[in-house]
Amino acid sequence: MSDSDAYDDRTEVRDRDDDYDRTDEYDARGVDTNPTERGKWISALVALLGLWLVVEPFLFEMTAANFWNDVIIGLALIALGAYNYYRRADERLGSVAVGAFVALLGLWLLAAPFVFGTDAAVTEATGATFWNDVVVGALVVILGAYSAYEARDTDVARPART
């Protein structure tokens, strides 16, 4: 097989592709994966809850393990919420994986007060930090699960193959 034969084969394939104009059918449907930018509020709430988790350790007295747990999880929630917000503002659906990961971080927030326990030296604020992590964790689980559920609902039209 010579180089000119290979060139002819590529030209033939290109000509067949040109016969099928993909843009007509695709554009006629007016496909937009997220025309109303729905779900931006979910991502914004996740980021705000993350911001609260970063600020909260400086307002309440807590153990070092709880302090760093809240700061790290809070920063992760800010980053993940901002990422999905950016995707949704760019008229795309949010990431299912990000929503699922946010839900898992929420489950960890629910479990963390039981894993790390409380310090006997930290008295009154311990109850507040305990319930803060439980409530924020429950909200994050709900928002993350809903975000993943909503993001999986893609209705993208694909051109028919001939």
N, C-alpha and C positions, 0 to 999 in steps of 0.2 A: 504494500500500500504506500503510495507516494504522498508527499506533503500536499500536493494539489488535490488528491482524493479526500484527504482529511478536511481540507478547506471547503470542498464542495459539500461534504456531509454537514459541516457546521452551518454553511449558508442555507442548506435545505431545511435544517431544523429551525433556523432563525426565520425563514420564510413562512414555515408552518405556524410559528408563534405569532407572526405578524398578521396572519389570517384571522386569528382569534383575538379580538380586541377586548381585553379584560376590563378596561376602564368604563366602557359603556354600561355594562350590566351592574358593575360595582357602584358607580357614581349615580346611576339612575335610582338606586334604593336610598341614597342619602344616608349611608351608614355612618353613625357616630356612636362610639362605644359608651360614651357618657355625656349626652347632650346637655343635661341639666346640671352637670357637675355634682350629682347627688352623692351624699356620703362625706362631703367636706366637713360637715359639722361633727361627724363621728371622729374624724382624724384630729380636728381641733380640740375636742374634749379630751382625747387621749393625751395630746401634748400638754394641755392644761393640767390634767391630773399628774403627769410627769413633772411639770414645773412645781406643783404643790409638794410632791414627794421630795424634790430637791430643797425646797425652802423649809419644809416642816422640821427637819432635824435641827435647824438653827433656832427654832422657836420653842421646842420642847427638849427636856433633858431625857436622854435615852442611852442605852448601852452602845458601845463602839460598834458591835456587830450590826445592830439595828440601824445605827447612823449610816454606816457605809452601804448597807443593803438598800436603804431608802434612796440614798444619793445615786447609786449605780443603776437601780431599777428606774428611778426617775429620769435620769439622763437617757437611758435606753428608750423609755416611753416618749420622750421629747423627740428623739431622732426618728423613731418609727412613725409617730404621728405626723411629723413634718414630711417624711417621705411619702406617705399615703396622701397627705393633703396636697403635696406638689403633683402627684400623679392625677388626682381627681380634678385639680384646678387646670390641668393640661388636657382636660376632656378625655381622660382615660379612666378606666375603672381602677380601684385600689388593688393592691396585691393581696391575694388570698393567703400567701405565706406570711406576710407581715401581720395580717389580721389574726391568723392562728398563733403566731409568736406572741403578739400582744395578749391574747387570751391566756397563753401559758405563763407569761409574766404575771398576769393577774392571779392565776392559781398559786404561783409562788408567793405573791404578796399575802394571800390568804393563809398560807402555811407558815410563812416566816416567823410570825410572833410565837407560834408553838414550837418551832425548831430552835430559835434562839433563846426563848424563855425571857424572863425578866430578871433584873438585878435588884437585890434587896435594898441597896443603897438609893436607888431611884424609886421614889415612892409615888407621889400623886400623879406625876406626868406619865407614868408607865401605863396606867389605864387608858389615858387619852391616846398615846401612841399605839397601843395595842388595838383599840377600836378604829383608829385612823387607818392602820394597815388593813384591817379586815374590811372596812367599808370601801376604801379606795380599791382594794383587791377585787371585791365583788363587782364594783362598777367597771373596772378594767376588763374583767372576764366577760361581762355582758357586752361592753362596747367592742371588744376584740372579736368575740364570736359573731356578733351582728355584722361587723365590718367584713369578716371573712365570708359570711353567708351572702352578703350583698355583692361582694366583689366576684364571687363565682358565677353570678348571673350575667354572663356575657351573651350578647345576641349579635354576633359578628357574622355578616353575610360573606360567603365565599363564592367566587365565580364557579359555575358548573364546569366540570371537565368534559371534554368531548373525546 
